[in-house]
Amino acid sequence: MTNDQADVLRQLVRESAEADTSVPVARPGLIVVAGGQSGVGTTTIAVNLAAVLAGRGKKVVLVDADCDGGGVALQCGLDDHYSHTVADVLSGRRTVGEVLQPGPASVRVLPGVWGLEKLTDYPAAAGGRLLSQLATLGSHTDLVVMDVGHSPHGLAPSFWRAADFVLAVTTPQPEAIMDTYASIKSHGSEIRASVGAVVNRVPTSEEAASVHARLARVCHRFLGLKLGRLGSIGSDPQVAAAGPAGKPVVLAAAESLAARQFGELADAVSADERLAAWSAPLPSSASPSADRLTA
């Protein structure tokens, strides 16, 4: 990252913080991408969803809040080009504006923890600090896409509670389906958002529909939760190749089946009524409540 790029990002955040508070400013919508177990592909889903939304003109911040941090930076081509991470924001050592990095398709990236630092080292209050910082991005950010992975840390409840939309990722394997349900169940008292499921690395749309039907049935029966159907991402080798190469597949192979499926996923997420305020321009006299993002 060049000094000029870093300066621009910091200036954007300063302008938001210094804006006239008498003028309503929309806080960003928050999309949390979560899975029941490691390896189901939450990072790939989050990165490509963010890239599609940014490509459609949305101002998007992508946050790596996965315990196995570092994947977002790798898939966005930021490896070895940053020195600060989300841990610096959680600890109060840096502000979001000082840590954000320019990513693909104009996405701004808050890199995940790496090295000796772990999200499990931080108390729940640190999650509130991060959410408050993200809320200050104001008019310079429409949507925050947060990859929380399989969320085995104390910060996860605050992220689920703050979300406007939770995207639950599973694969067709029975263990992954059960673990995704368990993750939704464990955060049941925290969920105020819409929840939708996407089936990743699935051979056919018919199998994806079957997986979603099973997961939706148990969520409705035991949790009283309506689980939205967001579609599926196939087992496309171009997805596997694009991530390690540091470029989302929607950019690396824009004509691929996977790119089309990610576009359909973005359509489904954007259509949700909880995100309607961020899917279209806000009236000048109104803005979404800041309560949820700073919860």
N, C-alpha and C positions, 0 to 999 in steps of 0.2 A: 504494500500500500504506500502511495506517495504521501508526502507531507501535505500537499494541496488537498488531496482527497480527505485526509483526516481532519484538516481545518474546516472543510465544508461541512462534514458531519457534525463537528462540535458547534459550528455556528448555527446550524439548523436547530439543535437542541437549545442553545442559548436564546434564540429568538422565540422559541415556544415558551420557555420559562419566564421571559421578560415581557410576554404579550400582555396587553390590557386585560385584566381579569374581569372587567365589566362586560366584556364581549364573550358570549358563550363559545367555548372551544370544545370540539368533539374529542373525547378520549378514544383511543384506538379500540376496535373490536378485538377480542381475544379468542383465538382458535387453539385449543389444546389437542395435540396429537399423542395418543397413548396406546400402549399395548399391554397384554397380560404377561408377556415374557420377553426376554431379550432375544433379538434375532428375527422378529416378525416384520421388520422393515419400517418402523416409525420414522426413522431419519430420512429414508428415501422418499416416503410419502410427504413429510413436512417440507423437504427441500423442493421437490417438484411442484407441490401445491403452491408454495410461496412464489416460485418462479412463474407459474401460470398466472396467478393473481397480479403479480407485478407487470407481466407482459400485457395485461389488460388495462393497465393504467393506474392500478392501485399502488399506494405507497405502503410497502410491506417491510416489517422488521421480523427477522427469523431468529428465534432464541433457542439455543441448545441448552436445555435443562435436563438432559439425560444423564443418568448416573455414569453411563459409559460414554462420557463426553469426548468430543473430538471429531465425531463422525460428520457433523454438519460442516465444520471447517474443511474437512477433507473433500466432501462432495461438492463444496462451493469453490474449491481451488484456492483456499486460504492457507493451506499448510505451509508453515515456516514464515508466514507473512504477518504474524501478530504476536504481541507479547502479553496481552491482558485478556482475561476471560470473564465469564459470568461470575466466577468466584470473587473477582475484584468488586463487582457490584454488590453481591450478597454480603461481603464483609465491610462494605462502606469505604474501601480503599480508592475506588474510582466511581464515577457516575456512568450511566449508560452511554451518554454522549462521548465519553472518553474511550469507551471500549468498542463501540460499533465499528464494523469494518464494511467496506463496499463489497458486495457480492454480485453474483450473476443476475442479469435481467433487472438491474437497479435495486435488487433486494439489499437491505442493510442487515448485517449478520452480527449477532452477539454470540461469540464462540463459547463452546462448552469447556468444562474443567478438564485438565490433563495433568500428567505428572503425579505428584504426591497429594494434591488437593482432591477432596471428594465432597459431593453434595451432602453426604451423610454427616459431614462435620458441622453443618450449619443448622441452627435452630429454626423453628417455624417462623419466628419474627423476621428472619432474613428473607424469606419468601415475600413477606409484605413489603420489605424495602425494595426488592426488585420490581414488584408490581407497581408500587408508587412511582418508581423511576420511569417505568414504561408509560404510565399515565401522563407524565409530563411531556411526552413527545408530541402531544396535541395535534395541531393542524398539519404537522409534517408527517404524520403516520395515519393511515386508514386502518390497517389490520396488523396485529401481531400474531404470528404463527409460532407456537411453542412446542418443541419436541421434548416430551417428558419421558420418553422410553417406557420402561415397565415400572417406573416410579417407586422403587422401594426405599424412599427416604422421607423424612419428616416435613419436607417442603411441599410434597405432592398435594395434600389436602387443600392448601391455600390456592394452588394453581387450578385444581378442579373447581373449587368454590368460586373463583374469579372468572372462570370461562364463560363466554357467551355460547360457545359450541365446543363439544368434546367429540373428537373423531377417534373412535375405537378401532384399532387395527388388529386383525387376526389373519392367520393363514388357515388352510383347510385341515391341518392336522388336529385331531381331537384334543390333544393336550393344549394346543394354542387356543382353541375355542373355549375350553373350560377355564383357562387362565385369564382370558379376556373377560369372560363373565365374572370371574372372581374379582378382577380388578374393578369392574363397574360396581359390583356389590359392595366392595370394601369402601368405596367412596360414595355410597348411596346417600348418606346424610349430607354430603357436601355438594351434591349435584343440583344446581339450579339452572343449568344450561340445557339446550337441546343436545341429544346424544345420537350419533349416527355411526354405523359400522361400515368399514371397507375391508373386503377380503383380498389379501395380497398374495401374489405368487400362486394363483389358482389356474388350473388348466383350461376350464371352460366357464362361461357365464352361467350355465345351468348348475354347475357345482357351487359357484359363488352364491346363487340364489338359495340353494339348499342350505348352505352354511349360515347365511343370514337368517333364514326362516327358523332354524334351530335356536340360534342365539336370541333372536327376537322373541321367540316363544317363552324361553325361560326368563328373560328379562321382564316380560309382561306378567307371567304367572307368579313369580316369586318377589319381584321388586316393584310391580305396578308401573314399570317404565316402558314407554313407547320408544323403540329403537329404530331410528331412521335407516333406510337402505341407501347407501351412497355409491354402490357399484363395486367394481373390482379392478385389480391390476393383474394382468396375466404374467406367466413365467417367460418374460421376454429377455433373451440374453443381452439385448442392448441396454437394458436397465442395469444389469450386473456390470457391464463394461463401462458405462458412463460414470457411475459413482466414484470408483477409484481414480478415474481420469480427471476428476475435479470439475465435472460439468453435468448439470442435471440432464436427464435423458430428453426432456421436453425441448432443450436447446441443442443437444448433441445429435438427436435423431428426431427432428420435429415432425417428420412424416410417419413415424413408427406407430404401431398399434398402441404401445404403452403411452406415447405422448397424447394420442387421442383419448385414451382412458383417463389420463390425468386431467385432461380438459373437461371431460364429463364429470369427474370428481369435483373439480372447481365449480362447475355449474350447479351440482347438487348442494354443495356447501353454501354457495352464495344465495341459493334460493330459499334457505331456511329463514323463517320469519324473525328469529333472534338476531340475524345478521343483516336484515333488510336495511337497517339504518346506515350500514357501511357499504352496502351494495349499490347505493344510489347517492347522489349529492344530498347533503343535509340542507334543510331550509335554514336560512340565516338566523331565524329566531329560535332554533331548537338545537339541542345536542343530546346525545345519549348520556344517561346517568353515569357518573364516575364511580358510583358505589361498588359495582362488581369488580372492576379491574383493580381497585385498591383494597378489596376485601382481605 
